[in-house]
Amino acid sequence: MAKPVARRNCRNHSNYWAFAVHRISGVVLVLYLPVHFYVIGLAIKSEAALQSFFSLAENPLVRLAETILIITFVIHVTGGLRLLLIEFLAWRDWQKTVIAVSGGISLAVGLVFLFNVF
């Protein structure tokens, strides 16, 4: 009888976490799309309806949610660029650095947006 294969803990690895964050950010962006389409529908419907929605956007919680959305978008984009690098370049030790840089870029863009919003 064959020995059972020892299971490695692959989920405690930076590339796995980068993969998971990329997938989660994609799901969050997909869930945001109906809200975006609703706002576009308001713009088509009438200017007054759109202005009433914009008055809601002045709320600090809505601005914080927009900041989180921007950070999520940048995380997804930089994660996608990381995947392109992995696909087209050979495996190297610098991939952990790419993960850290993409996270740093995401956080920096989000903070710049946050400071401009408030």
N, C-alpha and C positions, 0 to 999 in steps of 0.2 A: 504494500500500500504506500502511496506517495505521501511524502511529508507535506503538511500544510505550508503554504507560502507565508512567510512573515510579512505582515502588512506594514509598510512604511507610513510614517506620519507625513503625508504630502501636503496636508492642509496648514501646516505651520511653516510655510515658506513664503518669502516675499512675492514671488511670481504668482502663487496661488491667490494671495490677498489682492494683488493688482488685478488679476482676472475677476475675482469676486466683486471688487469695487466697480470695475468697468461694466459688468453685467447689471449690478444694482443701479448704477447711474443711468444706464440705458432704459431700465424699467421705469425709473422716476421720470425720465424725459418723455417716455411714451404716455405715462399717466397724466403729464402736464398738457399734452396735445389737445384734449377736449376743452380745457380752459382757454387755451389759445384760440381755438376755432370759435368758441363762444364770444370772445372779445372781438374777433374779426366779424362775426355775425352782427354784433352790436354796432360796429362801425358802418356796416352796410345798411342796417336798419334805419338809424337816425343819429345825428350828431348829439342830440340830447341824451340818448341812451348811452352813448360812448362816454360822454362827459360825466354822467352819474357813476359809471364804473371807475373813471379816473379819480373821482373824489374818494372812492373807497381805497384807491391805491396810495393815498396820502397817509394812510394808517401805518404806524411804525412796524407793526407785525407783518403787514403785507410787504413792506420794503425789506424786512428781514427775510421773508420767504423768497422774494425776488433775488436777494443776494445768495441764498442757498441754491436757488435754481441756476444762477450764473456759475457758482462754484461747481455744481453738478455737471453743467455743460462742459466746462473747461476740463474737469476730471475725465469726462467721457472722451473728449477730443484728444487730450494728451495720452490717455490709455489706448486709444486707437492708433495714434502715432507710434506708441511703444510696440503695439502688435505688428505694425508694418515693419519696424526695425527688426523684430524677431523673425518675421517671415523672410525678409530679403537679405539679412546679414547673418553671418555665422554666429553660433553661440559663443559668447565671451563673458568674462567676469564683470564687465561694465554694466550688465543688465540691471543689477541692483541699483547702480548709480542712476540709470535711466528712470527707474521707478521713483527714486527719491526726487530727482529733478522734476519729473512730471507732477508729483504731488506738491512740490514747492511752487511750481508755476501756477498750479490750480489755486493754491492758497493765496498767492500774491495777487492774482487777478481778482479773486473774490474780495480780498481786503481793499484793493483799489476801488472796486465797484461799491463796496460798503461805505467807504469814506466819501465817495462822490454822491451817494444817495442821501446820507445823513448830513 
